[in-house]
């Protein structure tokens, strides 16, 4: 088993914990005017999901910076996502959350896989925040001024009440 896969497996096991958490709300319909796809779009090529998660996890603790797009200067949420996808897959995603939400296909919560994008309404508008799903209802993101890249639980009241939906970047893009 490659070292990256072992690291990712160990990390996910560590953050998953033993606690039981309530179901994520909403169950499968993203808000923001788009119904969830009946079937999730095709999965990413083998190994790419792990690479996306590995690159994202390597940025834990990097500072938040408005319009930030690099480990040297810090990240905002969409800058983090764009950087991770560019480094892990050489795919160039749009630079803002609204356009990133349109770059992928809607995926139901029950079908989320590591590497999918998760969107939130944190500024009184849909799709104003984005993170990368890691598995076990966890996502990584660059939160806000004064914060650092960190992992959150999607099932907490704060995040579940602001959830707008999830998107999968099409496998055809790779």
Residue pairs with C-beta under 8 A, 6 or more apart in sequence:
1 9
4 50
4 51
4 54
5 50
7 54
7 57
8 50
8 53
8 54
8 57
11 57
12 134
12 135
12 136
12 138
15 134
15 136
15 138
15 151
16 136
16 138
21 137
21 153
21 155
22 155
23 155
24 109
24 137
24 154
24 155
24 160
24 163
25 160
25 161
25 163
26 109
26 163
27 108
27 109
27 110
28 36
28 108
28 109
28 110
29 35
29 36
29 108
29 165
30 36
30 106
30 119
30 163
30 164
30 165
30 166
31 121
31 126
31 163
31 164
31 165
32 101
32 119
32 121
32 126
32 127
32 164
32 165
33 126
34 106
34 165
35 106
36 106
36 107
36 108
36 165
37 105
37 106
37 107
37 108
40 105
40 107
40 108
40 111
40 113
40 168
41 104
41 105
41 107
41 168
41 170
41 171
42 170
42 171
42 172
43 49
43 113
43 168
43 171
44 52
44 113
44 115
44 168
44 169
44 171
44 174
45 171
45 174
48 88
48 89
48 115
48 174
49 113
49 114
49 115
50 114
51 88
51 89
52 84
52 85
52 88
52 89
52 114
52 115
52 132
53 114
53 115
53 132
53 134
53 135
54 88
55 84
55 87
55 88
56 80
56 84
56 132
56 134
56 140
56 149
57 134
57 140
59 71
59 75
59 80
59 83
59 84
59 140
59 149
60 140
60 148
60 149
60 150
60 151
61 148
61 149
61 150
62 71
62 74
62 75
62 142
62 148
62 149
63 74
63 75
63 147
63 148
63 149
64 74
64 75
64 76
64 142
64 143
64 144
64 145
64 146
64 147
64 148
64 149
65 73
65 74
65 75
65 76
65 79
66 76
66 145
67 76
67 79
68 74
68 75
68 76
68 79
68 80
68 142
69 75
69 76
69 79
69 82
69 83
69 95
70 79
70 83
71 83
74 142
75 83
75 142
75 149
76 142
77 97
77 129
77 130
77 131
77 141
77 142
77 143
78 94
78 95
78 96
78 97
78 100
78 130
79 95
79 142
80 132
80 140
80 141
80 142
80 149
81 93
81 100
81 117
81 130
81 131
81 132
82 92
82 93
82 94
82 95
82 100
84 132
85 91
85 92
85 93
85 169
86 92
86 93
89 174
91 169
91 173
91 174
93 100
93 103
93 169
94 100
94 102
94 103
97 119
97 127
97 128
97 129
97 130
98 127
98 128
100 117
100 127
100 130
100 167
101 117
101 119
101 127
101 130
101 164
101 165
101 167
103 167
103 169
104 116
104 117
104 167
104 168
104 169
104 170
105 167
105 168
105 170
106 165
106 166
106 167
107 116
107 166
107 167
107 168
108 166
109 163
109 166
112 118
112 133
112 166
113 133
113 135
113 168
114 132
114 133
114 134
114 135
115 132
115 133
115 168
115 169
116 132
116 133
116 166
116 167
116 168
117 130
117 131
117 132
117 133
117 166
117 167
117 168
117 169
118 130
118 131
118 132
118 133
118 139
118 154
118 163
118 165
118 166
119 126
119 127
119 129
119 130
119 163
119 164
119 165
119 166
119 167
120 127
120 128
120 129
120 130
120 131
120 159
120 162
120 163
120 164
121 127
121 128
121 129
121 162
121 164
122 128
122 129
122 162
123 129
126 164
127 164
129 141
129 162
130 141
131 139
131 140
131 141
131 152
132 139
132 140
132 141
133 139
133 154
133 166
134 140
134 151
137 153
137 154
137 155
138 151
138 152
138 153
138 154
139 151
139 152
139 154
140 149
140 150
140 151
140 152
141 149
141 150
141 152
142 148
142 149
143 150
143 152
152 159
153 159
154 160
154 163
